């Protein structure tokens, strides 16, 4: 049912151009350090153009393929591969640019506001309808005909503009928060580099002076106990009981989300006390596609048991190694290890290799001070990530209301003109 005043239009009715790009290889061109920006499906993200790792072609490529040259406000839609249906707007007016064969250029005419169409294409129901046009094939793809024949339900132009303006305000808030998160992460990374190597010494509050003394080199296997998870069977799971922490419960931030956890009956929990977690335990995914992911246990998820494919890291002697300090050391060790694994099809940590890693530790008092500074940085990032999730959820709910006509906006006469 189309809302009152809204009209259904084919994609071909609301565009001046629907086309796709070409492969530079087919045209005899190769990448270079500057020239025409070449946009591929990797650059097309959910609602924004990511050119953090740009590719360039000679200007002649753009001149030769004029039909797929980009203009400010053009909508780009991935039509092939795993990111099919993802879309964004081209917003780099000063840069000559072109697209490859996996990206569709969708340029609107006077019937449709480009900003509105961009938001409309982000709506889950739109994406589902769009992908429903595909034929069954091993490699998903959208054709240009699919885009021309796709039905858009559009309100009058003034309402389109107002809806797009409201949603773009949320986009700016989301983008600003994402940048703050990235900046905070980089600052923490730099802080870790300084504090965990002793290049920067913090002030001892008892003396009012910077910490002194040499750091001691230790072997990881000598100062931590490493526990493995248990391979619980699905037949052991119950609707309630003791929580089981699985790899999928660990978020990229390290937060452990047990909103969809599984349980084992309380009556058999005592049999698995070897796998019981403690507050401040550090969890490390040691095998699989997410090998290297770290999780941090807090009291609110206890009691819990550890599932397979993960280790728990726990300091052996708190008088020698602070558990929170170990958390940040583990981040550093894992990050360095993962750099050596780039290109590996399947990540894997071996206990013998992991426990042989050496690192340096200061006094426990200095460890505690370092840990408190880095933990404060973590909390700042966590607060920003919570804020980001809230913004995204709010925008998603608003999209569902505004882009379907369930909620209508009042448009002033001055906005209609």
C-alpha positions as semicolon CSV with decimal commas, in nm:
position;residue;x (nm);y (nm);z (nm)
1;X;0,000;0,000;0,000
2;X;0,154;0,331;-0,112
3;X;0,110;0,619;0,139
4;X;-0,115;0,906;0,032
5;X;0,071;1,138;-0,204
6;X;0,351;0,890;-0,269
7;X;0,406;0,754;-0,621
8;X;0,571;0,436;-0,746
9;X;0,841;0,492;-1,008
10;X;1,065;0,253;-1,199
11;X;1,437;0,313;-1,158
12;X;1,449;0,410;-1,526
13;X;1,186;0,681;-1,463
14;X;1,385;0,865;-1,195
15;X;1,733;0,856;-1,351
16;X;1,930;1,023;-1,624
17;X;2,189;0,745;-1,618
18;X;2,221;0,385;-1,498
19;X;2,550;0,229;-1,599
20;X;2,848;0,036;-1,467
21;X;3,222;0,076;-1,500
22;X;3,499;-0,117;-1,662
23;X;3,813;-0,306;-1,570
24;X;4,138;-0,110;-1,628
25;X;4,294;-0,437;-1,747
26;X;4,038;-0,459;-2,027
27;X;4,120;-0,103;-2,127
28;X;4,498;-0,144;-2,108
29;X;4,556;0,078;-1,803
30;X;4,740;0,018;-1,476
31;X;4,730;0,176;-1,129
32;X;4,947;0,473;-1,039
33;X;5,004;0,715;-0,747
34;X;4,770;0,989;-0,876
35;X;4,524;1,070;-1,153
36;X;4,166;0,942;-1,183
37;X;4,027;0,800;-0,859
38;X;3,914;0,445;-0,935
39;X;3,618;0,340;-0,718
40;X;3,567;-0,033;-0,664
41;X;3,313;-0,227;-0,457
42;X;3,562;-0,220;-0,166
43;X;3,526;0,160;-0,149
44;X;3,145;0,145;-0,135
45;X;3,053;0,113;0,232
46;X;2,718;0,127;0,412
47;X;2,619;0,486;0,339
48;X;2,965;0,635;0,281
49;X;3,251;0,629;0,032
50;X;3,571;0,493;0,187
51;X;3,879;0,623;0,006
52;X;4,125;0,563;0,291
53;X;4,315;0,331;0,054
54;X;4,262;0,496;-0,285
55;X;4,351;0,354;-0,626
56;X;4,434;0,583;-0,918
57;X;4,444;0,542;-1,295
58;X;4,580;0,775;-1,564
59;X;4,347;1,064;-1,654
60;X;4,313;0,908;-2,000
61;X;4,108;0,628;-1,844
62;X;3,846;0,879;-1,731
63;X;3,848;1,052;-2,069
64;X;3,810;0,722;-2,255
65;X;3,519;0,600;-2,038
66;X;3,313;0,919;-2,016
67;X;2,989;0,726;-1,967
68;X;3,094;0,610;-1,619
69;X;3,261;0,929;-1,498
70;X;3,131;1,027;-1,155
71;X;2,956;1,349;-1,060
72;X;2,877;1,497;-0,719
73;X;2,567;1,326;-0,576
74;X;2,586;1,013;-0,794
75;X;2,466;0,701;-0,612
76;X;2,697;0,400;-0,625
77;X;2,558;0,048;-0,575
78;X;2,758;-0,273;-0,553
79;X;2,608;-0,519;-0,801
80;X;2,843;-0,818;-0,763
81;X;2,987;-1,027;-0,480
82;X;2,959;-1,046;-0,103
83;X;2,881;-0,675;-0,060
84;X;2,603;-0,675;-0,320
85;X;2,334;-0,414;-0,251
86;X;2,564;-0,190;-0,048
87;X;2,539;0,172;-0,158
88;X;2,672;0,523;-0,097
89;X;2,693;0,865;-0,258
90;X;2,986;1,013;-0,444
91;X;3,077;1,333;-0,259
92;X;3,428;1,427;-0,377
93;X;3,347;1,712;-0,616
94;X;3,712;1,813;-0,670
95;X;3,832;1,466;-0,774
96;X;3,792;1,311;-1,119
97;X;3,668;0,956;-1,066
98;X;3,543;0,645;-1,240
99;X;3,408;0,305;-1,133
100;X;3,481;-0,057;-1,202
101;X;3,250;-0,323;-1,341
102;X;3,124;-0,431;-0,996
103;X;2,970;-0,089;-0,923
104;X;2,654;0,064;-1,070
105;X;2,624;0,439;-1,121
106;X;2,268;0,559;-1,047
107;X;2,216;0,928;-1,133
108;X;1,876;1,076;-1,041
109;X;1,667;1,323;-1,241
110;X;1,422;1,597;-1,135
111;X;1,172;1,342;-0,995
112;X;1,400;1,217;-0,721
113;X;1,628;1,377;-0,466
114;X;1,961;1,197;-0,473
115;X;2,003;1,225;-0,093
116;X;1,662;1,063;-0,041
117;X;1,733;0,775;-0,281
118;X;2,062;0,713;-0,104
119;X;1,877;0,678;0,229
120;X;1,599;0,473;0,067
121;X;1,856;0,222;-0,059
122;X;1,985;0,175;0,299
123;X;1,644;0,057;0,422
124;X;1,654;-0,321;0,495
125;X;1,319;-0,380;0,321
126;X;1,453;-0,203;0,009
127;X;1,769;-0,414;0,010
128;X;1,565;-0,732;0,053
129;X;1,340;-0,640;-0,240
130;X;1,638;-0,543;-0,451
131;X;1,822;-0,868;-0,384
132;X;1,500;-1,060;-0,446
133;X;1,537;-0,971;-0,815
134;X;1,844;-1,193;-0,848
135;X;1,833;-1,520;-1,032
136;X;1,964;-1,824;-0,846
137;X;2,335;-1,845;-0,918
138;X;2,658;-1,933;-0,742
139;X;2,778;-1,573;-0,768
140;X;2,513;-1,317;-0,668
141;X;2,477;-1,021;-0,899
142;X;2,241;-0,740;-0,994
143;X;2,205;-0,639;-1,357
144;X;2,149;-0,289;-1,488
145;X;1,805;-0,411;-1,595
146;X;1,733;-0,501;-1,232
147;X;1,807;-0,141;-1,136
148;X;1,602;0,004;-1,422
149;X;1,300;-0,214;-1,339
150;X;1,315;-0,170;-0,961
151;X;1,011;0,005;-0,812
152;X;1,073;0,302;-0,582
153;X;0,791;0,449;-0,369
154;X;0,860;0,823;-0,346
155;X;0,689;1,111;-0,164
156;X;0,674;1,460;-0,324
157;X;1,014;1,626;-0,370
158;X;0,981;1,869;-0,074
159;X;0,911;1,575;0,158
160;X;1,200;1,380;0,006
161;X;1,433;1,671;0,081
162;X;1,310;1,709;0,439
163;X;1,341;1,336;0,512
164;X;1,691;1,327;0,363
165;X;1,796;1,632;0,567
166;X;1,677;1,477;0,895
167;X;1,849;1,144;0,826
168;X;2,170;1,314;0,713
169;X;2,187;1,484;1,055
170;X;2,203;1,139;1,212
171;X;2,464;1,035;0,955
172;X;2,683;1,328;1,060
173;X;2,649;1,233;1,427
174;X;2,740;0,872;1,342
175;X;3,035;0,978;1,127
176;X;3,165;1,219;1,393
177;X;3,143;0,951;1,661
178;X;3,318;0,695;1,439
179;X;3,603;0,941;1,384
180;X;3,627;1,007;1,758
181;X;3,648;0,632;1,821
182;X;3,923;0,591;1,563
183;X;4,115;0,887;1,707
184;X;4,078;0,749;2,062
185;X;4,202;0,407;1,947
186;X;4,506;0,560;1,780
187;X;4,580;0,766;2,091
188;X;4,555;0,455;2,307
189;X;4,781;0,265;2,069
190;X;5,044;0,541;2,095
191;X;5,003;0,545;2,473
192;X;5,056;0,169;2,490
193;X;5,371;0,201;2,282
194;X;5,507;0,455;2,530
195;X;5,390;0,305;2,860
196;X;5,434;-0,068;2,798
197;X;5,793;-0,027;2,683
198;X;5,907;0,211;2,958
199;X;5,972;0,497;2,713
200;X;5,737;0,708;2,921
201;X;5,731;0,674;3,300
202;X;5,428;0,783;3,499
203;X;5,436;0,973;3,826
204;X;5,432;0,776;4,150
205;X;5,164;0,950;4,360
206;X;5,343;0,854;4,683
207;X;5,671;1,025;4,591
208;X;5,542;1,285;4,344
209;X;5,821;1,178;4,106
210;X;5,834;0,955;3,799
211;X;5,877;0,584;3,869
212;X;6,239;0,468;3,873
213;X;6,410;0,134;3,843
214;X;6,487;-0,119;3,573
215;X;6,218;-0,337;3,419
216;X;6,250;-0,715;3,446
217;X;6,223;-0,940;3,142
218;X;5,992;-1,237;3,195
219;X;5,860;-1,525;2,988
220;X;5,483;-1,538;2,942
221;X;5,460;-1,906;3,032
222;X;5,639;-1,842;3,364
223;X;5,401;-1,571;3,488
224;X;5,057;-1,677;3,361
225;X;4,837;-1,983;3,378
226;X;4,668;-2,067;3,052
227;X;4,337;-2,252;3,062
228;X;4,158;-2,412;2,769
229;X;3,784;-2,415;2,714
230;X;3,573;-2,729;2,697
231;X;3,398;-2,865;2,386
232;X;3,044;-2,870;2,522
233;X;2,801;-3,071;2,311
234;X;2,475;-2,920;2,194
235;X;2,296;-3,207;2,367
236;X;2,423;-3,071;2,700
237;X;2,264;-2,728;2,653
238;X;1,957;-2,624;2,851
239;X;1,717;-2,329;2,862
240;X;1,865;-2,208;3,190
241;X;2,151;-2,283;3,426
242;X;2,516;-2,179;3,406
243;X;2,617;-1,958;3,114
244;X;2,866;-2,084;2,855
245;X;3,088;-1,821;2,688
246;X;3,143;-1,897;2,319
247;X;3,363;-1,727;2,058
248;X;3,055;-1,556;1,913
249;X;2,985;-1,386;2,248
250;X;3,304;-1,177;2,226
251;X;3,257;-0,842;2,054
252;X;3,540;-0,671;1,864
253;X;3,569;-0,425;2,156
254;X;3,643;-0,711;2,399
255;X;3,305;-0,677;2,566
256;X;3,135;-1,012;2,633
257;X;2,771;-1,010;2,527
258;X;2,569;-1,300;2,667
259;X;2,230;-1,183;2,540
260;X;2,216;-1,494;2,318
261;X;2,424;-1,729;2,531
262;X;2,366;-2,098;2,587
263;X;2,345;-2,275;2,924
264;X;2,434;-2,604;3,082
265;X;2,217;-2,734;3,372
266;X;2,331;-2,624;3,719
267;X;2,334;-2,984;3,838
268;X;2,629;-3,073;3,610
269;X;2,822;-2,746;3,657
270;X;3,043;-2,889;3,933
271;X;3,183;-3,139;3,680
272;X;3,326;-2,849;3,478
273;X;3,473;-2,623;3,747
274;X;3,807;-2,651;3,567
275;X;3,654;-2,429;3,297
276;X;3,490;-2,177;3,533
277;X;3,582;-1,815;3,463
278;X;3,692;-1,555;3,717
279;X;3,655;-1,179;3,726
280;X;3,917;-1,002;3,509
281;X;4,010;-1,320;3,321
282;X;4,143;-1,248;2,973
283;X;4,000;-1,463;2,695
284;X;4,187;-1,525;2,370
285;X;4,035;-1,686;2,061
286;X;4,318;-1,915;1,957
287;X;4,190;-2,073;1,636
288;X;3,967;-1,995;1,338
289;X;3,867;-1,689;1,140
290;X;3,858;-1,467;1,452
291;X;4,185;-1,594;1,604
292;X;4,344;-1,314;1,805
293;X;4,019;-1,165;1,932
294;X;4,041;-1,079;2,302
295;X;3,760;-1,078;2,557
296;X;3,761;-0,940;2,910
297;X;3,556;-1,102;3,186
298;X;3,363;-0,885;3,431
299;X;3,162;-0,985;3,737
300;X;2,827;-0,926;3,565
301;X;2,870;-1,234;3,341
302;X;2,962;-1,472;3,622
303;X;2,920;-1,756;3,693
304;X;3,019;-1,873;3,345
305;X;3,208;-2,159;3,181
306;X;3,453;-2,131;2,892
307;X;3,373;-2,303;2,563
308;X;3,625;-2,454;2,319
309;X;3,863;-2,267;2,083
310;X;3,957;-2,013;2,353
311;X;4,216;-1,975;2,625
312;X;4,178;-1,795;2,956
313;X;4,486;-1,602;3,069
314;X;4,539;-1,547;3,438
315;X;4,844;-1,417;3,627
316;X;5,009;-1,676;3,854
317;X;5,131;-1,426;4,114
318;X;4,963;-1,089;4,167
319;X;5,269;-0,970;4,360
320;X;5,469;-1,003;4,038
321;X;5,218;-0,939;3,757
322;X;4,902;-0,728;3,783
323;X;4,605;-0,886;3,601
324;X;4,491;-0,557;3,440
325;X;4,849;-0,488;3,329
326;X;4,852;-0,837;3,174
327;X;4,537;-0,743;2,980
328;X;4,717;-0,462;2,800
329;X;5,035;-0,665;2,753
330;X;4,822;-0,939;2,595
331;X;4,673;-0,684;2,352
332;X;5,022;-0,582;2,247
333;X;5,152;-0,938;2,213
334;X;4,850;-1,053;2,012
335;X;4,865;-0,748;1,781
336;X;5,230;-0,821;1,702
337;X;5,155;-1,189;1,645
338;X;4,864;-1,114;1,411
339;X;5,088;-0,893;1,196
340;X;5,303;-1,199;1,125
341;X;4,992;-1,397;1,028
342;X;4,864;-1,164;0,754
343;X;4,768;-1,362;0,447
344;X;4,725;-1,682;0,649
345;X;4,403;-1,862;0,556
346;X;4,340;-1,976;0,912
347;X;4,479;-1,813;1,224
348;X;4,617;-2,040;1,495
349;X;4,795;-1,984;1,826
350;X;5,005;-2,270;1,960
351;X;5,053;-2,286;2,336
352;X;5,425;-2,364;2,312
353;X;5,493;-2,060;2,092
354;X;5,267;-1,828;2,291
355;X;5,417;-1,915;2,629
356;X;5,772;-1,851;2,500
357;X;5,700;-1,482;2,435
358;X;5,919;-1,250;2,643
359;X;5,817;-0,907;2,770
360;X;5,931;-0,660;3,034
361;X;5,755;-0,564;3,356
362;X;5,815;-0,280;3,602
363;X;5,727;-0,291;3,972
364;X;5,370;-0,392;4,056
365;X;5,300;-0,035;4,170
366;X;5,401;0,102;3,830
367;X;5,206;-0,177;3,657
368;X;4,892;-0,072;3,846
369;X;4,941;0,292;3,747
370;X;4,993;0,202;3,380
371;X;4,691;-0,029;3,384
372;X;4,468;0,241;3,533
373;X;4,566;0,491;3,261
374;X;4,509;0,243;2,978
375;X;4,186;0,114;3,132
376;X;4,058;0,472;3,147
377;X;4,135;0,500;2,774
378;X;3,940;0,177;2,716
379;X;3,640;0,311;2,905
380;X;3,641;0,628;2,695
381;X;3,636;0,416;2,377
382;X;3,364;0,193;2,522
383;X;3,145;0,496;2,602
384;X;3,189;0,625;2,247
385;X;3,102;0,284;2,103
386;X;2,787;0,271;2,318
387;X;2,695;0,618;2,192
388;X;2,757;0,507;1,832
389;X;2,536;0,200;1,873
390;X;2,261;0,424;2,013
391;X;2,286;0,666;1,719
392;X;2,270;0,380;1,469
393;X;1,969;0,224;1,639
394;X;1,787;0,558;1,655
395;X;1,855;0,628;1,288
396;X;1,742;0,278;1,189
397;X;1,410;0,327;1,370
398;X;1,365;0,671;1,212
399;X;1,438;0,533;0,864
400;X;1,172;0,269;0,911
401;X;0,920;0,540;0,995
402;X;1,012;0,811;0,744
403;X;1,113;0,611;0,436
404;X;0,797;0,402;0,438
405;X;0,550;0,685;0,499
406;X;0,442;0,549;0,840
407;X;0,537;0,885;0,980
408;X;0,471;1,194;0,768
409;X;0,647;1,528;0,792
410;X;0,485;1,871;0,770
411;X;0,638;2,065;0,481
412;X;0,611;2,445;0,497
413;X;0,496;2,635;0,189
414;X;0,839;2,796;0,163
415;X;0,993;2,447;0,136
416;X;0,750;2,347;-0,141
417;X;0,856;2,635;-0,362
